[in-house]
C-alpha cells in the first residue's frame, strides 16, 4: 500500500467533514447546553438552589412519616429522635385510613406477641413493592432495634446496634487500593460506562460519516474516478483513518467541554481521594479503545459499501453496532460478578471483546489470561477483517441498483481475486 496516498485521503476526509454544517452543529451542541445551564443558574440565583433541592427530593423517595400501631407497648412512647419520621396511631383501622388518604407513607401494626414472634403487619398503598421497601429500610430497622434496647444496654451500644454498619468501599485490585470515600460506589459504575460509551459513540459517529461519504461517492459515480488512481484498500484505509479522526475530535471536544463546565468536579473528587483509577485500567482502556475502533471501522466500511443507498448501508452496518452494545445489555450480571463465565466467553469474541473488557476492568481483578487473550483475539482479527473488508469494499463500490444477497457476499469473500 502507498501510505502517502492513504495520508492524502485521510487528510481530505478529515478536513472536508469537520467543515460540514451537521458536524459543527452536533459538536457545539454540548458546549452550548453547558453555557445555557450556567446562564440559567446565574439568572435564577437563589432559586437555583431551591430547584436543586426539589430535584433531590424526587430521588430520595417519600418524605412522609411512617405510622406505628403499638399493641406490644415496647414502642410507646416514640423516642424523641424518631418523632419526625414515625407517628403513633390508635388502631389498625386508623392506620389503614391514614395510609389510604396519604397521611403516612406506610404503617407498622405491631401485635402484642411481637417480642416472641417478630411478626409485624405492614400496610402500604399501591403495589406490594412498598412492603419490601419498608422491610429493607434502614430507618425502620433502627427504629425497632433502638426501642427494643432502650434502658437495657449502654447508650452507646444501643445507638451502634441500631445502626451497626456504615460501609466504606475499598476495592483492592492489582496491588492498588481504589474506591475510597463516599463517592466510590458511584464511580465504580460510572467509569466502565464512560469508557465503553465513548467507544460506541465513536463507532456511531465515525461510521455515519464513513457511510455517508461512500454512499455519496457511489451515487455520483465519483468513486469510479477515485479507484482509477488508488487501490480500494488504500481508499478504505484513508477513509477509516480520516473519518475516525473526525469522530475522535468530536468526542474529545464533548469530553473537554463537559469537564470544563463541571467546575473542576473531577479534579476535586480525585484530589479528595474519592476514587483512583488504577494505571493498568487506564492503559488497557486506551488499548481496547483503539483496537475496538479499528476492527469495527474496517468491518463497517466493507459492509457499508455493499448498500446501494445510504439507508441500506446504515442497516447493514447496524449489525456491528448491535454487537458492540451487547455488553451493555448484560451489565446487570457484570456488576454482580464481572468474571462470570458468559462475560469471559464474550471477552474472547472479537465483536464484543473491546466493550466487554472495558466494562469488566474497573469492576474487579480480571484474570490476566482474559486480558492477554482478548488483546490477541483483537489484534489477530484486524488483519482478517482488513482482508474481508477490502474485498467487500472493492466489489461494493461498483455495485449499483441491487444489494447483493448473502450467497453473493459469501462468494465475494471466498473468491481468490
N, C-alpha and C positions, 0 to 999 in steps of 0.2 A: 504493500500500500504506500501511496505517496502522502506522507504526513504534512507536507506543505499544502497540498490541496485540501486535506482534512481541516487544517487550521483556517484556511481561507473560508471554507464552507461554514465552519463553526462560528467564525467572527461575523460573517454575513448574517447568519440566522440570529445570532445574539443581538446585533445592532438593529436589525430590522424589527424584531419583536419587542424590544424594550421601548421602541418609539410608537408602538400601536396604542391607540386610544384606550382599548379594552384593558391592556396591561397597566397603563398609567392609572386608570380609574380603580382597578382592583388593588393595585399596590398602595395607593394613597388612602384607601378606604379605612384601614386600621388606624393609621395616624390621625386621620380626620375624626374618627369616632373618639379617639383619645383626647383630642383638643376640645371636641364638643363636650365631653364629660367634664373636663377641667373648667370650661366656661360655665356650665350649669352649676357646678359646685361653688364657683365664685359668686355667681349671681344669687343663688339661693341662700348663701351664707349660713346662718344658724339653722335654717330649715333643712339643710342637707343632713345634719346630724340626726334630726327627728326622722327623716326618711330612712336613713340607715338603721336606726333603732327599730322602726316599723318592719323593715325587711327582715331584720334579725329575729324579731319575734315570730315571724311566719315560719321560720325553720326550727324554732325552739319548741313548737307544739303548743298545746293549750296552757294558758296561764291561770285557769280556774282552779279553785281548791278541790280537794277530794273529801267527800263526805264519809263520816265514820259513825256506824251504829254499834255501840259497845254494850253487849249483854254480859260480857265477862267481867267488867269492872276494872280490868287491867289498864285500859287506855282512857280512863276518865279520872280527873280532867286531862285534857290535852296539854302537854307541856308547852311553855311559852315559846320555845324555839320552833314549834311546828304549827302555831296557831294561824299563821298566814297561809299555809298550804293545806291544812286539814281543819274541817269543821265538824262539830258534833251534830248528829241528827237523832230524833227521838225513836223512830221505828223504821222497819224495812219499807213500810208503805210510804212514809215520808221521804225516805231515801230514793225510792223508785220515782216518786213525783218530782223530786229535785233534779234527778238525772234527766227525766223526760223533758222538763222545762228548761234545761240548760243552766240550772243554778250551780251545779257542780259538774266537773268533768267525768267523775265516776264515784262510786260509793262502796265502802267496805262494810259488810254486815258480819260482825264478829260474834259468834254464838257463845253461850256460857261455858261450853267444854273446849274452848279454843286451846287452852294450855295443854290439855291432854291429847287433842286430835290435830291441832294446827289447821282446822278447816275454816276457811273464810269465803263468804259469798261475795262475788264481785259483780256489781251492777253497772252496766255501761249502755250507752245508746248506739244505734247504728249496727255495725257488724261485730262479730265476736273477736275481731283482732284487738279491740280495746282491752279485753280481759288479759290477753297475752302481754300487752304493753304495760298494764298495771302490775302484772306478776313479775315482769322484768325490771320494774322501776327501782332504781337505787334509793330514791326518796321514800318510797313505801317500805322497803326493807329496813331502812334506817329508822323510820317511824316505829315499826313493830319492835325491833331489837332494843331501841332506846327506852321504850316504855316498859318492856319486859324486865330490863335490868335496873331500872330506876330504883335507887335506895338499897340495892342488893350487892353491888360491887363498887369498887373505887370509881370515882367520877371520870378520871382519865381513861380507865379501862372501858367504862361504859360508852364513852364517846368513840373510842377507837373500835369497839365491837360493832357499833352502829355503822361506821364507815371504815371497814378494815383494809381497804385497798385503794391506793391512788397510783395507778400504773404509770410508769415512765419507761417507754420502749427504748431499748438499746440492742441493736442487731449487730452481732459480730460476724464479719464477712471478710475472708482473705486476710486475717490479721488486723483488720481495721474495724473500729467501733463506729457505727453510724446510727442515725435515727435518735439522737439525744434531744431532749427538750419537748415542749408541749406540741409543737407542730410536726414532730417526726412522723406520726402516723399518717397525717395528710400528705406529706412529701413522699412517703413510701408509695402512695398511689399515684401522685402527680408525675413524678419523674419518669416512670416507664411509659405512661401515656403520652407525655410530651415528646419523648424520643421517637416512639413509633408513629406518633401523629405527624411529625414533620416529614418522616419518610413517605407516608401515604399521601400527605398533602403535596409533596414534591412530585410524586408519581402522577397524581391527578393534574396538577398544573402543567408540568412539562409535557405529559402525553397529550394534553389538549392542544398545546401549541404545535407539537410534532404532527399530530393527526391533521390539524388544520393546514399546516404547511404542505404536507404530502397530498392531501385531497385537492387543495387549490392548484398545485402544480400538475396534478393528473388531469383535472377538469379543463385547465387551459392548455394542456399538452406541452407546457414549458419543460416538463421533465424529459421529454424526448430529446430536446436540445442539450439538456444538462448531462445526461448519461452518454452523450456522444463524446464528451471530453473528460469525464471522470468515471471510474468504476462504481457500480452500485454499492459495493461495500464501503468505499470511500465516502460516497454521498450519505449513506446511513450513519457512518461513524461521525461525520461532521455535524449532521443534524442532531444526533444523540448528545454530543458534547455541547454544541451551541445552545440547544433548547433546554438541556439540563441546567446549564449555567443561568438561563433565564429564570427557570423555576427556583433555583437556589437563591438567586438575587432577590426575588420576591419574598421568599420565606425569611431570608436574612433581614430584610427591611421590616417585615412584620414583627420578628423577634426583637430587634433592637428598639423599635418604637414601643413595644409592649413593656420592655424593661425600663425605657426612659420615662414613660407615663406612669409607671408604678411608683415613682418617687424613690427608687432605690430599694424597694422592699426586698428584693432577692439578696442584695448585698448586706442589708441589715440582718436578715434571717441567718445568712451564712456566718456573719460576724458574731452573732449570738450563740452559734453552735447548735442551732435548731436542727440542722441537717447537713451532713457532709457526704457528698457523693464520692465513693472510692475512685481512685485514679484508674483502676482496672476497668471499672464500669464505663467511665467516660471514654477511655481509649477504645475499648471494644465497641462502644456505641457508635463512634465515628467509623470504625472499620465496617460494621454491619450496615451502616447507613450508605456508605459508598458502594459496597458490594451489592446491596439490595437494589439501589437505584440503577446501577449499571445493568444488572440482569433484567430488570423489568423494562428499562428503556429499550434495550435491544429487542426483546420479545414483542413489545408493543409497536415498535417501528415496523417489524416484519409482518406481524399480523394485521396491523392497521393499514398497511399498504394494499392489502387484498380487497378492501372495501371500494366499491365504485362511487360512493358518496361519503360525505362527512359523517352522516348518521350511521351508515353501515360500519364505517371504520371505528366509531365510538362503541358500537355494540360489540364488535369483535374484541376490541382492546379491553372492554369492561370485564371480560373473563378474568384477566390478571389482577384487576383491581379487587375483585371478589376474593381471590386467593390471599391478597395482601391483608384483607380485613378479617380473615378467619380467626387469627389470634384474639382480636377484639371480642369476637363472639364467645370465646372461651375464657374471657378474663375472670369470670366468677370462680372458675376452677383454679386459675393461676394464682389468685390472691390467697386462696386457701392452701394450695400446695404447688408452688412453681415448678417442682420437679416430678409432677405426676407423669405417668407413663405416656399419656397422649401428648403432653407438651414436649416430651423428649423425642417422640417419634416425629412430630411436626418440625422439630428443630433440625432434622436431617432431610427434610423435604425442601428442595430449592426454592419453591414459590412461597413458602411460609417461614423459612429458616430465619431470615433477617428480622422480620417483625416479631416473631415468637421469641427469639433470643433477646431482642431489645426490651421486651416486656418482662422476661424472666430475670435478667441480670440484676436489676436493682432490688428485686424482691427477696432473693436468697443466694446462698452459695451454690452456684451452678457447677456441676462436675466438669472438670477440665476436658474430659473426653467429649462432652457435648459442645464445648466451645471450639475445640480444635476440629472436631468432626464437622460441625456446621460451617465453619470457615472453609474447610477443604471442599465440602459439597458446593458451596457458592463459587469458590474460585474455579473448581472443575466444571461447573455448569456454564460459566460465562463463555468459554470458547465454543462449547456445544450450542449455546443459544446464538452466538455470533454466526456460526456456520448455518444453522437453520434459518435464523432471521435474515441473513444475507440472501439466501435462496428465495425466500418468500418475498423479500423486498424487491429483488431484481425482477422476478416474474410479475409481482403485484403492480409495479409501476406501469406496466404496459397492458394491464387488463382493463378493458373499458366495457361498460354496459351490462356486465354479468358478474356476479360474485361467484367465485369458484366453490364447488362442493367439497365436502370433507374428503371424498375419494380423490379429487383433483389436487387438493392441498397435500395429501399423503404422497401422491405421485410426484409433486414438486420437490418434497423433502427427500424422497428416496432416489431421485434421479441422479445420474452421475455427472450431469453438466454443471 
